[in-house]
Amino acid sequence: MIRLEGQRLLVSGPLTISTVATLKGEGAALVAEADRVVDLSAAGPVDSAALALLLSWTRAANGAGRKLSIVAAPPALLSLAALYDVDAILPLAH
C-alpha cells in the first residue's frame, strides 16, 4: 500500500513478487509528478521484486527530471541491493 503525505510516499506491507505489480504504476506516477521521499519503514517482507519496483520508480523519477530518495530500507533490501550490485544505482539514504 502507498500513502502520500506531503512529498513522502509511505510504503507499507510486503514488497514481494506477489504484491509489487499492483504498486508499480501508482508509485511511478507519484514519483514522476514531484520530488519524493520513499519511506520503507513500514515495508516488509521484501524480495528481489522490491528491487525491481524501486528501480522502476527511480527510472520514472529520473525520466521526469525529479529527485527521489529512499529512506528506512529494511536490512534485507539493503542486502539484496548489495548482492545484485544495484546499491549504487538506487537513491538509498543512509
C-alpha positions as CSV (number, residue, x, y, z in Angstrom):
1,M,0.0,0.0,0.0
2,I,1.2,3.5,-0.8
3,R,0.1,6.6,1.2
4,L,1.1,10.1,0.1
5,E,1.9,12.5,2.9
6,G,3.2,15.7,1.5
7,Q,6.3,14.8,-0.6
8,R,6.7,11.5,1.3
9,L,5.4,8.2,-0.1
10,L,4.8,5.8,2.8
11,V,5.0,2.2,1.6
12,S,3.7,-0.5,3.9
13,G,3.2,-4.2,3.7
14,P,5.1,-6.9,1.8
15,L,7.2,-5.9,-1.3
16,T,7.3,-9.3,-2.9
17,I,6.7,-10.9,-6.3
18,S,3.0,-11.2,-5.4
19,T,2.5,-7.6,-4.4
20,V,4.7,-5.2,-6.4
21,A,2.8,-5.3,-9.7
22,T,-0.1,-3.6,-8.0
23,L,2.2,-0.8,-6.7
24,K,4.3,-0.2,-9.8
25,G,2.0,2.1,-11.8
26,E,0.7,4.2,-8.9
27,G,4.2,4.7,-7.5
28,A,5.7,5.6,-10.9
29,A,3.0,8.3,-11.4
30,L,3.6,9.8,-8.0
31,V,7.4,10.0,-8.3
32,A,7.1,11.5,-11.8
33,E,4.9,14.4,-10.6
34,A,7.1,15.8,-7.9
35,D,10.4,15.2,-5.9
36,R,9.6,12.4,-3.5
37,V,11.0,10.6,-0.5
38,V,10.0,6.9,-0.4
39,D,9.7,5.8,3.2
40,L,10.0,2.0,3.6
41,S,9.9,1.9,7.4
42,A,6.6,0.0,7.3
43,A,7.5,-2.3,4.4
44,G,8.3,-6.0,4.8
45,P,9.0,-8.7,4.0
46,V,10.9,-8.0,0.8
47,D,12.3,-10.0,-2.0
48,S,14.1,-9.2,-5.3
49,A,10.9,-7.9,-6.7
50,A,11.2,-4.9,-4.3
51,L,14.4,-4.0,-6.0
52,A,12.7,-4.2,-9.4
53,L,10.0,-1.9,-8.1
54,L,12.3,0.7,-6.7
55,L,14.5,0.6,-9.8
56,S,11.4,1.3,-12.0
57,W,10.4,4.2,-9.7
58,T,13.9,5.6,-9.9
59,R,13.8,5.4,-13.7
60,A,10.3,7.1,-13.7
61,A,11.6,9.9,-11.4
62,N,14.8,10.4,-13.4
63,G,12.8,10.4,-16.7
64,A,10.6,13.2,-15.4
65,G,13.5,15.2,-14.1
66,R,12.5,14.6,-10.4
67,K,14.6,13.7,-7.4
68,L,13.9,10.6,-5.5
69,S,15.3,9.4,-2.2
70,I,14.6,6.1,-0.4
71,V,14.7,6.0,3.4
72,A,14.4,3.4,6.1
73,A,15.1,0.5,3.7
74,P,14.8,-2.8,5.6
75,P,18.1,-4.6,6.1
76,A,17.0,-7.5,3.8
77,L,16.5,-5.0,1.0
78,L,19.9,-3.4,1.6
79,S,21.5,-6.9,1.5
80,L,19.7,-7.7,-1.8
81,A,20.8,-4.4,-3.3
82,A,24.4,-5.1,-2.4
83,L,24.2,-8.7,-3.6
84,Y,22.8,-7.6,-7.0
85,D,25.2,-4.7,-7.1
86,V,22.5,-2.1,-7.5
87,D,23.0,-0.3,-4.2
88,A,24.9,2.5,-6.1
89,I,22.1,2.9,-8.6
90,L,19.3,3.2,-6.0
91,P,19.0,6.6,-4.3
92,L,19.2,5.0,-0.8
93,A,19.6,7.4,2.1
94,H,21.9,6.0,4.8
